[in-house]
Amino acid sequence: MREVAIIGVGQTKVGEHWETSLRHLALQASQAAVADAGAKRVDALYVGNMLSGELTGQEHLGALVADFAGLRGVEAIKIEAASAAGAAALRMGYIAVASGLLDTVVVIGVEKMTDAATSETTAALAMAADADYEASQGLSLIAINALLMRRYMHEYGYSRQDFAPFPVNAHRNAANNPYAIFRFPVKAERFGTATPICDPISLLDSAPICDGAAAVVLAPADAVRGLSAAPVRIRASAVGTDTVALHDRTDPLVLDGAVLSARRAYQQAGVGPDSIDLFELHDEFGILAALSLEAAGFADNGQGVRLALDGEIGAGGRIPISTMGGLKARGHPAGATGVYQVVEVVQQLRGLAGANQVGGARIGMAQSIGGSGATVITHILERAE
């Protein structure tokens, strides 16, 4: 297997893009990534997306985006893994280059969610849950995570207010990210009075419905010196899965898919949690941030919230998370999120994160979650010396 490097990144601002189509968002991100890479040719295009068919009436995104981007004829495929679709597309691109089958691959994550009514989008997102035993009973993804949060509070003695550090940290970082949807800080006091949407989850504890696209260009690590001034190596790409339905899990407060994914990534990279300088986790809800920190080995079970309360998730803390705003404040355009996370890790490792730069960042990790933890994909990246 060959070592693989990310040689170019691109992204659109996350927002409500009423006048920009899904294909135009994908085009903007891919053009930016290819320009950043200085790539002269593209062998394949992988598109991560969750809901294009349901919300925009458009499937067959691989060929559509390839044609629109001027890449007609190249291998082009859409990849779906719920909200981990972008990370899954990166995984497929990584395998293609590492195996030697392809040399230059563009990976795009794109989602257009705001054109549909909120109720329609919420119902579409629920397709990531178990259709027979969760969605059919009226459970949305928000409701499932509210159940998780309530159980976590009961088991470990936390209050709803104890989760405030997660959005406070995310919004503080998003204020310095020109691509974020919510570029303003919030105070812990405001979190306590935020409008409930599914108790105990409130508006300030839930990622927004939005649109956006992000892209990366992959190439063999031993051939990128002439292509990119700042290549970043992919040290690990790993997937872990769990049951789709929450009630089928051994312990609902342990994300077994994330445990497996992180463990496999650490083993592949030859590192452990202590070597990770920043962690772009899937903070769609505060409870997922806490459980991800625990599953990835940064905190013991029940201590993910304590890590945040102790100030260890900020830029100068033990493990900086959501360094450019995360899903909560940068925004969560479902199938695009996994690629946004990797783009942001690359920015950090290149030293281009501006006011949000994590000092001395050399190794970063991104973890993307599909559904309530059924598919979890972890990538570990390292700055090339």
URWOSUL-V559421 format. One record per residue. N is the residue number from 1. OMEGA is omega in whole degrees, -180 to 180 (none if undefined). NEAR is the number of other C-alpha atoms within 12 Angstrom. Layout:
n=N omega=OMEGA near=NEAR
n=N omega=OMEGA near=NEAR
This chain:
n=1 omega=179 near=13
n=2 omega=171 near=23
n=3 omega=-176 near=32
n=4 omega=179 near=40
n=5 omega=170 near=45
n=6 omega=-175 near=56
n=7 omega=179 near=45
n=8 omega=178 near=42
n=9 omega=177 near=45
n=10 omega=180 near=41
n=11 omega=171 near=45
n=12 omega=173 near=43
n=13 omega=176 near=33
n=14 omega=-179 near=44
n=15 omega=175 near=32
n=16 omega=-173 near=28
n=17 omega=-175 near=25
n=18 omega=-174 near=18
n=19 omega=180 near=14
n=20 omega=-178 near=24
n=21 omega=178 near=28
n=22 omega=-178 near=44
n=23 omega=178 near=36
n=24 omega=176 near=29
n=25 omega=179 near=37
n=26 omega=-180 near=46
n=27 omega=-178 near=39
n=28 omega=-179 near=30
n=29 omega=-177 near=41
n=30 omega=178 near=43
n=31 omega=179 near=36
n=32 omega=-179 near=29
n=33 omega=-180 near=35
n=34 omega=178 near=37
n=35 omega=179 near=26
n=36 omega=-179 near=28
n=37 omega=-174 near=35
n=38 omega=-177 near=27
n=39 omega=180 near=31
n=40 omega=179 near=19
n=41 omega=179 near=22
n=42 omega=-179 near=35
n=43 omega=-176 near=28
n=44 omega=-180 near=38
n=45 omega=176 near=49
n=46 omega=-175 near=49
n=47 omega=175 near=53
n=48 omega=-179 near=50
n=49 omega=-179 near=52
n=50 omega=-163 near=44
n=51 omega=-175 near=45
n=52 omega=-180 near=40
n=53 omega=-176 near=21
n=54 omega=-172 near=23
n=55 omega=-179 near=28
n=56 omega=-179 near=26
n=57 omega=-178 near=16
n=58 omega=169 near=22
n=59 omega=179 near=25
n=60 omega=-174 near=24
n=61 omega=-179 near=37
n=62 omega=-179 near=37
n=63 omega=-179 near=25
n=64 omega=-178 near=29
n=65 omega=179 near=43
n=66 omega=180 near=34
n=67 omega=-176 near=22
n=68 omega=-180 near=24
n=69 omega=179 near=30
n=70 omega=-178 near=17
n=71 omega=-179 near=27
n=72 omega=178 near=18
n=73 omega=-180 near=19
n=74 omega=173 near=24
n=75 omega=-177 near=28
n=76 omega=-174 near=32
n=77 omega=172 near=31
n=78 omega=179 near=37
n=79 omega=180 near=35
n=80 omega=174 near=39
n=81 omega=-176 near=43
n=82 omega=-177 near=42
n=83 omega=175 near=48
n=84 omega=-175 near=52
n=85 omega=180 near=44
n=86 omega=178 near=54
n=87 omega=178 near=53
n=88 omega=177 near=45
n=89 omega=177 near=50
n=90 omega=177 near=58
n=91 omega=180 near=44
n=92 omega=177 near=36
n=93 omega=178 near=46
n=94 omega=-180 near=42
n=95 omega=-178 near=30
n=96 omega=-179 near=30
n=97 omega=-178 near=35
n=98 omega=-178 near=30
n=99 omega=-178 near=17
n=100 omega=180 near=20
n=101 omega=-178 near=20
n=102 omega=-179 near=26
n=103 omega=-178 near=34
n=104 omega=-176 near=40
n=105 omega=173 near=49
n=106 omega=177 near=58
n=107 omega=-179 near=61
n=108 omega=168 near=62
n=109 omega=-177 near=62
n=110 omega=176 near=55
n=111 omega=177 near=57
n=112 omega=-170 near=42
n=113 omega=-168 near=44
n=114 omega=180 near=32
n=115 omega=179 near=27
n=116 omega=175 near=24
n=117 omega=-178 near=15
n=118 omega=180 near=16
n=119 omega=179 near=16
n=120 omega=-180 near=20
n=121 omega=178 near=32
n=122 omega=178 near=28
n=123 omega=180 near=27
n=124 omega=179 near=31
n=125 omega=-180 near=38
n=126 omega=177 near=36
n=127 omega=175 near=32
n=128 omega=176 near=39
n=129 omega=178 near=38
n=130 omega=-174 near=28
n=131 omega=-176 near=21
n=132 omega=-170 near=15
n=133 omega=177 near=19
n=134 omega=-176 near=26
n=135 omega=-179 near=26
n=136 omega=179 near=15
n=137 omega=177 near=14
n=138 omega=-179 near=19
n=139 omega=171 near=29
n=140 omega=176 near=32
n=141 omega=177 near=40
n=142 omega=-180 near=38
n=143 omega=179 near=31
n=144 omega=179 near=38
n=145 omega=174 near=39
n=146 omega=176 near=31
n=147 omega=177 near=27
n=148 omega=-178 near=34
n=149 omega=179 near=39
n=150 omega=180 near=26
n=151 omega=179 near=24
n=152 omega=179 near=32
n=153 omega=-180 near=27
n=154 omega=-175 near=16
n=155 omega=-170 near=17
n=156 omega=173 near=20
n=157 omega=178 near=17
n=158 omega=173 near=24
n=159 omega=177 near=22
n=160 omega=-178 near=33
n=161 omega=-179 near=30
n=162 omega=180 near=32
n=163 omega=-177 near=41
n=164 omega=-177 near=40
n=165 omega=-180 near=42
n=166 omega=178 near=53
n=167 omega=178 near=52
n=168 omega=178 near=40
n=169 omega=-178 near=45
n=170 omega=-179 near=51
n=171 omega=177 near=40
n=172 omega=-179 near=34
n=173 omega=-180 near=41
n=174 omega=-180 near=37
n=175 omega=-179 near=28
n=176 omega=-178 near=26
n=177 omega=-178 near=35
n=178 omega=-180 near=25
n=179 omega=-176 near=32
n=180 omega=178 near=41
n=181 omega=-178 near=35
n=182 omega=-176 near=36
n=183 omega=178 near=27
n=184 omega=178 near=23
n=185 omega=172 near=27
n=186 omega=179 near=29
n=187 omega=180 near=21
n=188 omega=-180 near=25
n=189 omega=180 near=18
n=190 omega=177 near=19
n=191 omega=-177 near=30
n=192 omega=-178 near=25
n=193 omega=-178 near=19
n=194 omega=-178 near=24
n=195 omega=177 near=16
n=196 omega=174 near=19
n=197 omega=173 near=19
n=198 omega=-172 near=25
n=199 omega=12 near=22
n=200 omega=180 near=37
n=201 omega=180 near=38
n=202 omega=179 near=33
n=203 omega=-179 near=27
n=204 omega=177 near=41
n=205 omega=-175 near=46
n=206 omega=178 near=41
n=207 omega=-176 near=39
n=208 omega=169 near=35
n=209 omega=-174 near=38
n=210 omega=-180 near=38
n=211 omega=176 near=48
n=212 omega=178 near=52
n=213 omega=177 near=54
n=214 omega=-176 near=52
n=215 omega=173 near=52
n=216 omega=175 near=56
n=217 omega=-178 near=55
n=218 omega=177 near=52
n=219 omega=177 near=47
n=220 omega=-176 near=35
n=221 omega=-177 near=34
n=222 omega=-178 near=23
n=223 omega=-171 near=22
n=224 omega=-176 near=28
n=225 omega=180 near=22
n=226 omega=-177 near=17
n=227 omega=-172 near=27
n=228 omega=178 near=31
n=229 omega=-176 near=19
n=230 omega=179 near=29
n=231 omega=177 near=38
n=232 omega=-178 near=46
n=233 omega=170 near=43
n=234 omega=-179 near=44
n=235 omega=-178 near=35
n=236 omega=174 near=38
n=237 omega=-172 near=41
n=238 omega=-179 near=37
n=239 omega=171 near=39
n=240 omega=180 near=33
n=241 omega=179 near=30
n=242 omega=178 near=31
n=243 omega=176 near=27
n=244 omega=-179 near=34
n=245 omega=-178 near=32
n=246 omega=-174 near=32
n=247 omega=180 near=19
n=248 omega=-174 near=16
n=249 omega=179 near=19
n=250 omega=177 near=14
n=251 omega=-177 near=20
n=252 omega=-179 near=31
n=253 omega=173 near=38
n=254 omega=179 near=34
n=255 omega=-176 near=40
n=256 omega=178 near=33
n=257 omega=179 near=38
n=258 omega=177 near=45
n=259 omega=-180 near=35
n=260 omega=-178 near=30
n=261 omega=-180 near=37
n=262 omega=-179 near=44
n=263 omega=180 near=31
n=264 omega=178 near=28
n=265 omega=178 near=35
n=266 omega=-179 near=32
n=267 omega=-179 near=20
n=268 omega=-178 near=22
n=269 omega=-177 near=28
n=270 omega=179 near=20
n=271 omega=175 near=24
n=272 omega=-179 near=23
n=273 omega=-177 near=28
n=274 omega=-180 near=19
n=275 omega=-176 near=24
n=276 omega=-178 near=37
n=277 omega=176 near=37
n=278 omega=-174 near=47
n=279 omega=174 near=51
n=280 omega=-176 near=50
n=281 omega=-174 near=55
n=282 omega=-176 near=54
n=283 omega=177 near=47
n=284 omega=173 near=50
n=285 omega=-180 near=44
n=286 omega=-179 near=48
n=287 omega=178 near=51
n=288 omega=177 near=47
n=289 omega=-180 near=53
n=290 omega=-178 near=46
n=291 omega=178 near=45
n=292 omega=177 near=48
n=293 omega=180 near=45
n=294 omega=-178 near=31
n=295 omega=-178 near=36
n=296 omega=173 near=46
n=297 omega=179 near=32
n=298 omega=179 near=37
n=299 omega=175 near=26
n=300 omega=177 near=20
n=301 omega=-180 near=26
n=302 omega=-177 near=30
n=303 omega=178 near=31
n=304 omega=178 near=38
n=305 omega=178 near=38
n=306 omega=178 near=29
n=307 omega=179 near=32
n=308 omega=180 near=38
n=309 omega=-180 near=25
n=310 omega=177 near=21
n=311 omega=-175 near=22
n=312 omega=-179 near=26
n=313 omega=178 near=38
n=314 omega=-175 near=35
n=315 omega=-179 near=32
n=316 omega=-177 near=21
n=317 omega=-179 near=22
n=318 omega=-179 near=24
n=319 omega=179 near=37
n=320 omega=178 near=41
n=321 omega=176 near=54
n=322 omega=-169 near=52
n=323 omega=176 near=56
n=324 omega=177 near=48
n=325 omega=178 near=49
n=326 omega=179 near=54
n=327 omega=-175 near=53
n=328 omega=-172 near=52
n=329 omega=169 near=47
n=330 omega=-180 near=50
n=331 omega=-174 near=47
n=332 omega=173 near=51
n=333 omega=-176 near=53
n=334 omega=-174 near=51
n=335 omega=179 near=52
n=336 omega=-170 near=59
n=337 omega=-178 near=60
n=338 omega=178 near=57
n=339 omega=175 near=59
n=340 omega=-179 near=56
n=341 omega=-178 near=54
n=342 omega=176 near=56
n=343 omega=-178 near=49
n=344 omega=174 near=49
n=345 omega=178 near=48
n=346 omega=177 near=48
n=347 omega=180 near=40
n=348 omega=-177 near=40
n=349 omega=175 near=39
n=350 omega=-177 near=34
n=351 omega=-175 near=23
n=352 omega=-178 near=22
n=353 omega=175 near=28
n=354 omega=-178 near=22
n=355 omega=-179 near=20
n=356 omega=-176 near=34
n=357 omega=173 near=31
n=358 omega=-175 near=37
n=359 omega=176 near=24
n=360 omega=-178 near=21
n=361 omega=179 near=33
n=362 omega=180 near=29
n=363 omega=179 near=43
n=364 omega=-179 near=48
n=365 omega=175 near=54
n=366 omega=-180 near=54
n=367 omega=-176 near=60
n=368 omega=-175 near=57
n=369 omega=174 near=52
n=370 omega=-177 near=45
n=371 omega=179 near=44
n=372 omega=178 near=54
n=373 omega=-177 near=49
n=374 omega=176 near=35
n=375 omega=-180 near=38
n=376 omega=-176 near=48
n=377 omega=-177 near=52
n=378 omega=174 near=51
n=379 omega=175 near=54
n=380 omega=-177 near=51
n=381 omega=179 near=46
n=382 omega=176 near=39
n=383 omega=179 near=31
n=384 omega=-178 near=27
n=385 omega=none near=14
